[in-house]
Amino acid sequence: MELKWTDIQDIAIELSEAHPDVDPTYVNFVDLRNWVIALEGFNDDPDRCGEKILEAIQAAWIEEQD
């Protein structure tokens, strides 16, 4: 599966699986951005990401953990 920044829910699921011991509430945006870029299947311009996208990914990841 090819992931883009707009695939918020899919990215959250992948992050949850890749980092099962991490509480996403406390992840800073620099780490979050780097972890998303490192996901297998991620294929988007790293510079197209902004704070709003990272906030949405973090919120979806938190929801995925619950």
C-alpha atoms as an extended CHARMM CRD file, in Angstrom:
* protein
*
        66  EXT
         1         1  MET       CA              0.0000000000        0.0000000000        0.0000000000  PROA      1               0.0000000000
         2         2  GLU       CA              1.3190000000        3.4270000000       -0.9160000000  PROA      2               0.0000000000
         3         3  LEU       CA              0.8250000000        6.0410000000        1.7970000000  PROA      3               0.0000000000
         4         4  LYS       CA              0.4760000000        9.7830000000        1.3150000000  PROA      4               0.0000000000
         5         5  TRP       CA              0.2010000000       12.5090000000        3.9690000000  PROA      5               0.0000000000
         6         6  THR       CA             -3.5540000000       12.5900000000        3.4100000000  PROA      6               0.0000000000
         7         7  ASP       CA             -3.9400000000        8.9170000000        4.4060000000  PROA      7               0.0000000000
         8         8  ILE       CA             -4.3370000000        9.9320000000        8.0470000000  PROA      8               0.0000000000
         9         9  GLN       CA             -6.1490000000        6.8380000000        9.3280000000  PROA      9               0.0000000000
        10        10  ASP       CA             -3.9190000000        4.3770000000        7.4800000000  PROA      10              0.0000000000
        11        11  ILE       CA             -0.8090000000        6.1490000000        8.7700000000  PROA      11              0.0000000000
        12        12  ALA       CA             -2.1810000000        6.0180000000       12.3270000000  PROA      12              0.0000000000
        13        13  ILE       CA             -2.7580000000        2.2620000000       12.0160000000  PROA      13              0.0000000000
        14        14  GLU       CA              0.7350000000        1.7080000000       10.6320000000  PROA      14              0.0000000000
        15        15  LEU       CA              2.2980000000        3.8090000000       13.4100000000  PROA      15              0.0000000000
        16        16  SER       CA              0.3300000000        1.8940000000       16.0210000000  PROA      16              0.0000000000
        17        17  GLU       CA              1.6940000000       -1.3750000000       14.6520000000  PROA      17              0.0000000000
        18        18  ALA       CA              5.2460000000       -0.0680000000       14.2090000000  PROA      18              0.0000000000
        19        19  HSD       CA              5.4610000000        1.5210000000       17.6710000000  PROA      19              0.0000000000
        20        20  PRO       CA              3.1760000000       -0.5270000000       19.9670000000  PROA      20              0.0000000000
        21        21  ASP       CA              4.8730000000        0.6090000000       23.1860000000  PROA      21              0.0000000000
        22        22  VAL       CA              4.6650000000        4.3340000000       22.4230000000  PROA      22              0.0000000000
        23        23  ASP       CA              1.9930000000        6.6030000000       23.8950000000  PROA      23              0.0000000000
        24        24  PRO       CA              1.1740000000        8.8740000000       20.9320000000  PROA      24              0.0000000000
        25        25  THR       CA             -0.0060000000       11.6110000000       23.3020000000  PROA      25              0.0000000000
        26        26  TYR       CA              3.6160000000       12.3860000000       24.1640000000  PROA      26              0.0000000000
        27        27  VAL       CA              5.2280000000       12.0990000000       20.7230000000  PROA      27              0.0000000000
        28        28  ASN       CA              6.6980000000       15.3580000000       19.4830000000  PROA      28              0.0000000000
        29        29  PHE       CA              6.0580000000       16.4180000000       15.9090000000  PROA      29              0.0000000000
        30        30  VAL       CA              9.6850000000       16.0380000000       14.8130000000  PROA      30              0.0000000000
        31        31  ASP       CA              9.6900000000       12.3640000000       15.8170000000  PROA      31              0.0000000000
        32        32  LEU       CA              6.1950000000       11.8360000000       14.4410000000  PROA      32              0.0000000000
        33        33  ARG       CA              7.1670000000       13.2710000000       11.0540000000  PROA      33              0.0000000000
        34        34  ASN       CA             10.3140000000       11.1210000000       10.9380000000  PROA      34              0.0000000000
        35        35  TRP       CA              8.3940000000        7.9730000000       11.8910000000  PROA      35              0.0000000000
        36        36  VAL       CA              5.7810000000        8.5950000000        9.1980000000  PROA      36              0.0000000000
        37        37  ILE       CA              8.4570000000        9.1390000000        6.5490000000  PROA      37              0.0000000000
        38        38  ALA       CA             10.1510000000        5.8970000000        7.6680000000  PROA      38              0.0000000000
        39        39  LEU       CA              6.9890000000        3.8040000000        7.2860000000  PROA      39              0.0000000000
        40        40  GLU       CA              7.1810000000        1.1000000000        4.6490000000  PROA      40              0.0000000000
        41        41  GLY       CA              5.0280000000        2.1850000000        1.7610000000  PROA      41              0.0000000000
        42        42  PHE       CA              5.2090000000        5.8980000000        2.5440000000  PROA      42              0.0000000000
        43        43  ASN       CA              5.6860000000        7.6820000000       -0.7550000000  PROA      43              0.0000000000
        44        44  ASP       CA              5.0710000000       11.4050000000       -0.5470000000  PROA      44              0.0000000000
        45        45  ASP       CA              7.1100000000       14.5780000000       -0.4490000000  PROA      45              0.0000000000
        46        46  PRO       CA              8.4100000000       14.9580000000        3.1270000000  PROA      46              0.0000000000
        47        47  ASP       CA              8.1660000000       18.7290000000        2.7870000000  PROA      47              0.0000000000
        48        48  ARG       CA              4.4070000000       18.6530000000        2.0530000000  PROA      48              0.0000000000
        49        49  CYS       CA              3.6830000000       18.0010000000        5.7000000000  PROA      49              0.0000000000
        50        50  GLY       CA              2.5280000000       20.7350000000        8.0500000000  PROA      50              0.0000000000
        51        51  GLU       CA              1.5220000000       20.9940000000       11.6780000000  PROA      51              0.0000000000
        52        52  LYS       CA             -2.1790000000       20.4290000000       10.9250000000  PROA      52              0.0000000000
        53        53  ILE       CA             -1.4580000000       17.1190000000        9.2000000000  PROA      53              0.0000000000
        54        54  LEU       CA              0.7530000000       15.9920000000       12.0760000000  PROA      54              0.0000000000
        55        55  GLU       CA             -1.9490000000       16.9730000000       14.5850000000  PROA      55              0.0000000000
        56        56  ALA       CA             -4.5030000000       14.9350000000       12.6300000000  PROA      56              0.0000000000
        57        57  ILE       CA             -2.1760000000       11.9190000000       12.4670000000  PROA      57              0.0000000000
        58        58  GLN       CA             -1.4610000000       12.1580000000       16.1910000000  PROA      58              0.0000000000
        59        59  ALA       CA             -5.1770000000       12.4130000000       17.0260000000  PROA      59              0.0000000000
        60        60  ALA       CA             -5.9880000000        9.4120000000       14.8190000000  PROA      60              0.0000000000
        61        61  TRP       CA             -3.1490000000        7.4250000000       16.4090000000  PROA      61              0.0000000000
        62        62  ILE       CA             -4.4340000000        8.2580000000       19.9000000000  PROA      62              0.0000000000
        63        63  GLU       CA             -7.9030000000        7.1310000000       18.8440000000  PROA      63              0.0000000000
        64        64  GLU       CA             -6.4310000000        3.9480000000       17.3560000000  PROA      64              0.0000000000
        65        65  GLN       CA             -4.7620000000        3.1470000000       20.6870000000  PROA      65              0.0000000000
        66        66  ASP       CA             -8.0570000000        3.3970000000       22.5920000000  PROA      66              0.0000000000
